[in-house]
């Protein structure tokens, strides 16, 4: 007799914000785990769609907002104008999400700060209830007091909390994946370790063996910093800068186009990193034991909060400008920052623990779906 076909796995919707790549790289190990138990249908856009569709089946495109800058400063008015002009694509995305719900009958929605998926579920919730689990790093400043934030920034904090509420107005459970973990004030919220890609974790032995003589890694994302090469030269340190338009060496500074493996190798070898204060970039560095010089994008308060947290935890510093003096001073005091990184994130119980994250996500989904 032919063997009976194995029962079909339940479907799960997983929607990711895609203004940058941080949400996608964080999702990669979690999607791989969830596929052991579910048929995971991923919704995202832009480069995140290309990245994840190369790694997983059933990754579907939806509309995404985009970053716009004036010089090195984020331009929120242009971002909102883009959302308004492209609103028909938002309707198209909602229809794609509704169609997946009708045809695949998912047991739950897992969303990483992706607003279209949340609203698609809430608009029909009175008729078709779908359990919603929010998993993102933004829950830290929404449900807790961000560490190191000056009291003078209280109004900006309230504004970004409201913005986060408009993106995720409701979830049945909130899982907060943040490297900073101040006390949460909502009983529906709990911390999980931020998921770290296997490609990063596999380089941990290499990072531990690094002798501190390799170039400092610098990666500022989409920004183009005027006079960057001259400023970095003036520190007296060697740098490798990723995200350049072409590969070239200028004095003590190596400029490199972004390449995944080369970037992670340089990260593992570097004595410390100079990065924009995106959450995933910081987590990758800390997971490999690297102190962080965080340079928040001007006007992006979420990144400023990440910079404050890095300083409050003692694992790095936040820069308001790229200047030779503070960078050189950071390098002179590197031993103290490195000791703080190792104590806080690489102790007897390592902080970055994908298995613990998976256990919590699995338990949360089972509790909401009865599975």
Residue pairs with C-beta under 8 A, 6 or more apart in sequence:
8 39
9 37
9 38
9 39
10 37
10 38
10 39
10 106
10 107
10 369
10 371
11 38
11 39
11 40
11 41
11 104
11 105
11 106
11 107
12 34
12 38
12 39
12 40
12 41
12 106
12 107
12 108
12 109
12 110
12 365
13 41
13 43
13 97
13 100
13 101
13 104
13 106
13 108
13 109
13 110
13 117
13 130
14 27
14 30
14 31
14 34
14 40
14 41
14 42
14 43
14 109
14 110
14 111
14 112
15 42
15 43
15 44
15 62
15 97
15 109
15 110
15 111
15 112
15 114
15 116
15 117
15 118
16 23
16 24
16 27
16 42
16 43
16 44
16 48
16 52
16 111
16 112
16 113
16 114
17 23
17 44
17 64
17 112
17 113
17 114
17 115
17 136
18 24
18 44
18 45
18 46
18 47
18 48
18 49
18 64
18 114
19 46
19 64
19 65
19 66
19 67
20 67
20 221
20 278
21 47
21 48
21 51
21 280
22 278
22 279
22 280
22 281
23 44
23 48
23 112
23 113
23 114
23 136
23 280
24 44
24 47
24 48
24 51
24 52
25 51
25 197
25 280
25 284
26 112
26 177
26 194
26 195
26 280
26 283
27 42
27 52
27 112
27 195
28 52
28 55
28 195
28 197
29 195
29 196
29 197
29 198
29 354
30 135
30 195
30 357
30 358
30 361
31 40
31 42
31 52
31 55
31 56
32 56
33 354
33 358
33 361
34 40
34 110
34 361
35 56
37 362
38 107
39 58
39 104
40 56
40 58
41 58
41 60
41 100
41 104
41 106
42 52
42 56
42 58
42 59
42 60
43 59
43 60
43 61
43 62
43 93
43 96
43 97
43 100
43 114
43 116
43 117
44 52
44 59
44 61
44 62
44 64
44 114
45 61
45 62
45 63
45 64
46 64
46 66
48 64
49 59
49 61
52 59
53 59
60 96
60 100
61 96
62 93
62 96
62 97
62 114
62 116
62 117
63 86
63 89
63 90
63 92
63 93
63 116
65 79
65 82
65 83
66 79
66 82
67 74
67 79
67 222
68 74
68 75
68 78
68 79
68 82
69 75
69 222
69 223
69 297
70 78
72 223
72 224
72 225
72 297
72 298
73 297
73 298
73 299
74 297
74 298
74 299
74 300
75 299
76 299
83 90
90 116
93 116
93 120
94 116
94 119
94 120
94 123
97 116
97 117
97 120
97 121
98 120
98 124
100 106
101 120
101 121
101 124
101 128
101 130
106 130
107 131
107 365
107 369
107 371
108 130
108 131
108 132
108 133
108 365
108 368
108 369
109 117
109 118
109 121
109 130
109 131
109 132
109 133
110 133
110 135
110 361
110 365
111 117
111 118
111 132
111 133
111 134
111 135
111 136
111 168
111 171
112 134
112 135
112 136
113 134
113 136
113 138
113 164
113 167
113 168
115 166
115 167
115 168
118 132
118 134
118 167
118 168
118 169
118 170
118 171
119 169
121 130
121 132
122 132
122 169
122 170
131 172
131 365
131 368
131 369
132 170
132 171
132 172
132 173
133 171
133 172
133 173
133 174
133 175
133 361
133 364
133 365
133 368
134 168
134 171
134 173
134 174
134 175
135 175
135 177
135 192
135 361
136 168
136 176
136 177
137 176
137 177
137 178
137 194
137 279
138 164
138 167
138 168
138 302
139 164
139 174
139 175
139 176
139 178
139 184
139 189
140 146
140 176
140 178
140 180
140 181
140 182
141 157
141 160
141 161
141 164
141 302
141 305
142 161
142 164
142 165
143 174
143 176
143 184
143 185
143 186
143 189
144 182
144 183
144 184
144 185
145 182
145 183
146 157
146 180
146 182
146 305
146 308
146 309
147 180
147 182
147 308
147 309
147 312
147 313
148 308
148 309
148 311
148 312
149 157
149 305
149 308
150 308
153 301
153 304
156 301
157 301
157 305
159 301
160 301
160 302
160 305
168 174
171 188
172 188
172 368
173 188
173 189
173 190
173 364
173 367
173 368
174 186
174 188
174 189
174 190
175 189
175 190
175 191
175 192
175 360
175 361
175 364
176 184
176 189
176 190
176 191
176 192
177 191
177 192
177 193
177 194
177 195
177 357
178 191
178 194
178 279
179 194
179 279
179 282
179 283
179 286
179 309
179 313
179 345
179 351
180 309
180 312
180 313
181 191
184 190
184 191
190 360
192 356
192 357
192 360
192 361
193 351
193 352
193 353
193 354
193 356
193 357
194 279
194 280
194 283
194 352
194 357
195 354
195 357
196 283
196 284
196 287
196 352
196 354
197 284
199 260
199 261
199 264
200 264
200 267
200 284
200 287
200 288
201 287
201 352
201 354
203 264
203 265
203 267
203 268
203 288
204 268
204 287
204 288
204 289
206 265
206 268
206 269
207 267
207 268
207 269
207 288
207 289
207 290
208 289
210 268
210 269
210 270
210 271
212 271
213 271
214 238
214 266
214 269
214 270
214 271
215 237
215 238
215 239
215 240
215 254
215 266
215 269
215 270
216 237
216 238
216 239
216 240
216 270
216 271
216 272
216 273
216 274
216 331
217 239
217 240
217 242
217 263
217 266
217 267
217 270
217 272
217 273
217 274
217 275
218 232
218 239
218 240
218 241
218 242
218 273
218 274
218 275
219 241
219 242
219 243
219 258
219 263
219 273
219 274
219 275
219 276
219 281
220 241
220 243
220 274
220 275
220 276
220 295
221 243
221 276
221 278
221 297
222 243
223 276
223 297
225 231
225 322
228 241
228 322
229 250
229 251
229 253
229 255
231 322
231 323
231 324
231 327
232 239
232 241
232 252
232 253
232 322
232 324
232 327
233 251
233 252
233 253
234 324
235 324
235 327
235 328
235 331
236 252
236 328
237 252
237 327
237 328
237 331
238 252
238 253
238 254
239 252
239 253
239 254
239 274
240 253
240 254
240 256
240 266
240 270
241 253
241 254
241 255
241 256
242 256
242 257
242 258
242 259
242 262
242 263
242 266
243 257
243 258
244 255
244 256
244 257
245 257
246 255
246 257
247 255
247 256
247 257
248 254
248 255
249 255
256 262
256 266
267 273
267 284
267 285
267 288
267 290
268 288
270 290
271 290
271 331
271 334
272 290
272 291
272 292
272 293
272 316
272 330
272 331
272 334
272 337
272 338
273 281
273 285
273 290
273 291
273 292
273 293
274 293
274 295
274 319
274 327
275 281
275 282
275 285
275 292
275 293
275 294
275 295
276 294
276 295
276 296
276 297
276 303
277 294
277 295
277 296
277 297
277 303
277 304
277 306
277 307
277 310
277 318
278 303
278 306
279 306
282 292
282 294
282 306
282 310
283 352
285 291
285 292
286 292
286 315
286 341
286 345
286 351
286 352
287 345
287 352
289 338
289 341
289 342
289 345
289 346
290 341
291 315
291 316
291 330
291 334
291 337
291 338
291 340
291 341
292 310
292 315
292 316
292 317
293 316
293 317
293 318
293 319
293 327
293 330
294 303
294 306
294 307
294 310
294 316
294 317
294 318
294 319
295 307
295 318
295 319
295 322
296 303
296 304
296 306
296 307
296 318
297 303
304 318
307 318
307 319
308 318
310 316
310 317
310 318
311 317
311 318
313 340
313 344
314 336
314 337
314 340
314 344
315 337
315 340
315 341
315 344
315 345
316 330
316 337
317 326
317 330
317 337
319 326
319 327
330 337
344 351
345 351
345 352
365 371
